[in-house]
C-alpha cells in the first residue's frame, strides 16, 4: 500500500476496526475513509453501491460485523446471520465492481467445527459440525470467506481473509448480556470488588480452553497480510497458546484484586471444548504476536482506569 492511497476501514469504531485505524495512522497512512453506521448503513445495498461509486477506495479492511458472546449469538440468531450476510455481500460485491486493488475480510475462529482436531489448521474448515450456539454467525462468516475465494477465482480480484482467535483490548464490549468471556470476567470481578461480594459466578465447568489475542496484535497482522499476502487460503491469526476458562478467571481475579470465591455454574453451557489455532502459516509468512495474555490484560485494566473504572488496586 502506498502512503497516499485511499484505504476504507469498514467498522472503524469497533474494536478491530479502531485498532486497524490506529495501526495505519502509526505507519503514516492519512488517506483513510471512515464512515459511521449512521453515515453509511452497510446492510443497505443502495447506500453501499453509492459509497463505492463515489469514493472508489484502493484498499478495504472489512471488519464491520454484528458480534457478541454465547448469549447474544444464541438469542439473536436471525439478526446475526442476516446482518452479517448483508454487510459482507454488499461490501465485497461493490468493492469488486469498483476496482479495489485488495480487500481483507475478517472472519472468526468459530467457523471451525466444534470437535475440531487441535491445534486447528486452516484446512479443517467445513470438516465437521459447528458449535450450535453460534452457528448462524459462523455460517455467515464462512459465506464471507467463500465469497472472497469465489470472487478471486471467477473475477481475479485480490481478496484475502484472516481468521482471528478470541480478541480483547481497547473498545471491547463489557455488557454482561452480550460480551465475550474475557471482558465479561473483567466486568464481573470489577463489580464484585466494588460491591464487596463474596463470590463471582462463572458459566460452565471452567474446563474449556481458549486462546486470546490482543486486538492491536490482530491489527498489526491484518496490515502485514494486506502488504505481504495474496493467496486464496485464509490465514489463522492467534498466539498459538491457550488457557482454561478457570485459569483465565483466576488470572483476571488476581489482576483485578478480587479476594472472593469462584463459583462455577455447571448448568450453563461450556461451548466448544477447545479452540486453539494452528498459527504456523502466519509465522511462516514472517509475523508473530508481541503481547502475552497477562501483560495484555494489565494494559486493558490500565486503559479502563483511565476511562473512570475504579479498581482500588
C-alpha positions in Angstrom: 0.0 0.0 0.0 1.3 3.4 -0.9 1.1 6.1 1.8 -1.3 8.3 -0.1 -3.7 5.6 -1.4 -7.3 5.5 -0.2 -8.0 2.9 2.5 -11.5 2.2 3.7 -11.9 0.6 7.1 -15.4 -0.8 7.4 -16.4 -0.8 11.1 -13.7 1.6 12.2 -15.4 2.4 15.5 -15.5 -1.3 16.6 -12.7 -3.0 18.5 -11.0 -4.4 15.4 -11.6 -1.5 13.1 -10.4 1.1 15.5 -7.2 -1.0 16.1 -6.6 -1.1 12.4 -7.0 2.7 12.2 -4.5 3.2 15.0 -2.0 0.9 13.3 -2.3 2.6 9.9 -2.0 6.0 11.4 1.2 5.0 13.3 2.6 3.9 9.9 1.8 7.3 8.4 -1.3 6.5 6.4 -3.5 9.5 6.3 -5.9 8.9 3.4 -8.3 6.8 5.5 -12.0 6.6 4.6 -14.1 6.3 7.8 -17.9 6.2 7.9 -20.1 5.6 10.9 -23.1 3.3 10.7 -25.4 6.4 10.7 -23.5 7.8 7.7 -23.4 4.5 5.8 -25.6 1.5 6.6 -23.6 -1.4 5.2 -26.7 -3.6 5.3 -28.3 -1.3 2.6 -27.2 -2.3 -0.9 -28.0 1.1 -2.4 -26.1 3.0 0.1 -23.0 0.8 -0.2 -23.2 0.9 -4.0 -23.3 4.7 -3.9 -20.4 4.9 -1.4 -18.1 2.8 -3.5 -19.0 4.6 -6.7 -18.3 7.9 -5.1 -15.1 7.1 -3.1 -13.5 4.2 -5.0 -11.1 3.1 -2.3 -7.9 1.4 -3.3 -7.9 -1.0 -0.3 -10.6 -2.3 2.0 -10.4 -3.8 5.5 -13.8 -5.4 6.1 -14.0 -5.5 9.9 -17.6 -4.4 10.2 -19.8 -7.2 11.8 -22.6 -7.9 14.3 -20.8 -9.6 17.1 -21.4 -10.9 20.7 -20.9 -13.7 23.2 -22.7 -17.0 23.7 -25.9 -15.4 25.0 -26.2 -12.9 22.2 -25.3 -15.4 19.5 -27.9 -17.9 20.7 -30.6 -15.3 21.4 -30.4 -13.2 18.3 -29.7 -15.9 15.7 -31.7 -14.3 12.9 -30.1 -10.9 13.4 -26.6 -12.4 13.4 -27.0 -14.3 10.2 -29.0 -11.7 8.3 -26.9 -8.6 9.3 -23.6 -10.2 8.8 -24.5 -11.7 5.4 -25.9 -8.3 4.2 -22.8 -6.4 5.3 -20.4 -8.9 3.7 -22.3 -9.3 0.4 -22.7 -5.6 -0.1 -19.1 -4.6 0.7 -17.4 -7.5 -1.1 -19.5 -7.2 -4.2 -19.2 -3.4 -4.6 -15.6 -3.4 -3.8 -15.1 -5.8 -6.8 -17.4 -3.7 -9.0 -15.4 -0.6 -8.3 -12.0 -2.0 -8.9 -10.4 -2.2 -5.4 -6.8 -3.3 -5.5 -7.3 -5.5 -2.5 -9.8 -6.4 0.2 -9.1 -8.2 3.5 -12.1 -9.9 5.1 -12.1 -10.6 8.9 -13.6 -13.8 9.9 -13.6 -15.7 13.3 -12.3 -18.9 14.7 -15.9 -20.0 15.3 -16.0 -21.0 11.6 -14.3 -24.3 12.5 -16.1 -27.4 13.6 -16.9 -27.8 17.3 -14.9 -31.0 17.7 -12.0 -30.0 15.5 -8.6 -31.6 16.0 -6.3 -29.3 17.9 -4.5 -27.1 17.1 -6.8 -26.0 14.3 -5.3 -25.8 10.8 -6.8 -23.7 8.1 -7.7 -26.8 6.0 -10.0 -28.1 8.8 -12.7 -25.7 7.6 -16.0 -27.5 6.8 -14.8 -30.8 8.1 -17.4 -31.2 10.8 -20.4 -29.8 12.7 -20.3 -26.3 14.0 -20.9 -25.2 17.7 -24.7 -24.9 17.9 -24.8 -21.7 20.0 -23.1 -19.6 17.4 -23.9 -21.5 14.2 -25.7 -18.6 12.4 -22.8 -16.2 13.0 -20.3 -18.9 11.9 -22.2 -19.7 8.7 -22.3 -16.0 7.8 -18.5 -15.8 8.3 -17.9 -18.9 6.3 -20.0 -17.4 3.5 -17.9 -14.3 3.5 -14.7 -16.2 3.3 -16.1 -18.3 0.5 -17.3 -15.2 -1.3 -13.8 -13.8 -1.3 -12.5 -17.1 -2.5 -15.1 -17.3 -5.3 -14.6 -13.7 -6.5 -10.9 -14.3 -6.6 -11.4 -17.5 -8.8 -14.0 -16.0 -11.1 -13.0 -12.4 -11.4 -9.3 -12.4 -10.5 -9.8 -9.8 -7.7 -7.3 -9.8 -4.9 -9.4 -10.7 -1.8 -7.9 -12.4 1.3 -9.3 -13.5 4.6 -7.9 -13.6 8.1 -9.4 -15.7 10.9 -8.6 -14.3 14.3 -8.9 -16.2 17.6 -10.7 -14.7 20.6 -9.9 -11.0 20.9 -9.6 -8.4 23.7 -8.4 -4.8 24.1 -9.4 -1.2 23.6 -13.1 -0.6 22.6 -14.2 -4.0 23.8 -17.8 -4.6 25.0 -18.3 -5.0 28.7 -22.0 -5.5 28.7 -22.7 -8.8 30.6 -25.6 -9.6 28.3 -23.7 -9.8 25.1 -19.9 -9.6 25.8 -17.3 -12.3 25.2 -15.7 -14.2 28.1 -12.6 -12.1 28.9 -14.4 -8.7 29.1 -17.3 -10.3 30.9 -14.9 -11.7 33.5 -13.2 -8.3 34.0 -16.6 -6.7 34.4 -17.8 -9.3 36.9 -14.7 -9.1 39.1 -14.7 -5.3 39.0 -18.4 -5.1 40.0 -17.9 -7.8 42.7 -15.0 -6.0 44.2 -16.7 -2.6 44.2 -19.8 -4.1 45.8 -17.8 -6.3 48.3 -19.4 -9.5 47.1 -18.2 -12.8 48.5 -18.2 -14.7 45.2 -18.4 -14.4 41.4 -20.3 -16.9 39.2 -18.5 -18.3 36.2 -20.6 -20.0 33.5 -19.8 -23.7 32.8 -17.3 -26.0 34.3 -14.2 -23.9 33.7 -12.6 -26.7 31.7 -12.9 -25.4 28.1 -9.7 -23.9 26.8 -9.4 -20.7 24.8 -6.8 -18.7 23.1 -6.7 -14.9 23.4 -5.1 -12.2 21.1 -4.8 -8.5 21.9 -6.6 -6.6 19.2 -3.5 -4.4 18.5 -1.6 -7.6 17.5 -4.5 -8.6 15.2 -4.5 -5.1 13.6 -0.7 -5.4 13.0 -1.3 -8.9 11.4 -4.0 -7.5 9.2 -1.8 -4.7 7.8 1.0 -7.2 7.4 -1.2 -9.6 5.4 -2.5 -6.8 3.3 1.0 -5.8 2.3 2.6 -9.3 2.1 0.0 -12.0 1.3 -2.2 -12.6 -1.8 -3.4 -16.2 -1.8 -6.7 -17.9 -1.8 -6.3 -19.8 1.5 -7.5 -17.9 4.6 -4.9 -17.3 7.4 -5.3 -18.0 11.1 -4.2 -15.2 13.4 -3.5 -16.1 17.0 -0.9 -16.7 19.6 -0.7 -20.5 19.5 -1.1 -20.6 23.3 -4.4 -21.3 25.2 -5.6 -21.3 28.8 -8.6 -22.9 30.5 -11.5 -20.7 31.5 -10.7 -21.5 35.1 -7.1 -20.4 34.7 -8.3 -17.2 32.9 -10.8 -16.4 35.7 -8.1 -16.9 38.3 -5.7 -14.6 36.4 -8.3 -11.8 36.0 -9.4 -12.2 39.6 -5.8 -11.7 40.8 -5.1 -8.8 38.4 -8.3 -7.0 39.4 -7.6 -7.7 43.1 -10.9 -9.6 44.0 -10.5 -11.7 47.1 -13.7 -13.7 47.0 -14.5 -17.2 45.6 -15.2 -18.5 42.2 -18.5 -20.4 41.8 -18.8 -22.4 38.6 -22.4 -22.8 37.4 -22.3 -26.2 35.6 -25.9 -25.8 34.4 -24.7 -23.1 32.0 -23.2 -24.1 28.6 -19.4 -24.5 28.2 -19.4 -24.0 24.4 -16.7 -25.6 22.3 -14.3 -27.7 24.5 -11.2 -26.2 23.0 -10.3 -23.7 20.3 -6.5 -23.3 19.6 -5.5 -22.1 16.2 -2.5 -23.5 14.4 -0.6 -20.3 13.5 2.3 -21.9 11.7 1.1 -20.4 8.4 1.3 -16.8 9.5 4.5 -17.5 11.4 5.9 -18.8 8.2 4.9 -15.6 6.5 7.0 -13.6 9.0 4.5 -12.3 11.5 4.2 -13.2 15.2 2.2 -11.6 18.1 4.0 -9.3 20.5 1.8 -9.1 23.7 1.3 -12.1 26.1 -2.0 -12.5 27.8 -1.1 -11.3 31.3 0.6 -8.1 30.0 -2.3 -7.6 27.7 -4.9 -7.8 30.5 -2.8 -5.4 32.6 -2.8 -2.9 29.7 -6.6 -3.3 29.4 -7.1 -2.6 33.1 -4.9 0.5 32.9 -7.0 1.8 30.0 -10.2 1.1 31.9 -8.8 3.0 34.9 -8.1 6.0 32.7 -11.7 5.8 31.5 -13.0 6.0 35.0 -13.3 2.5 36.2 -12.3 2.0 39.9 -10.2 -1.0 40.9 -8.6 0.3 44.1 -5.6 -1.9 43.4 
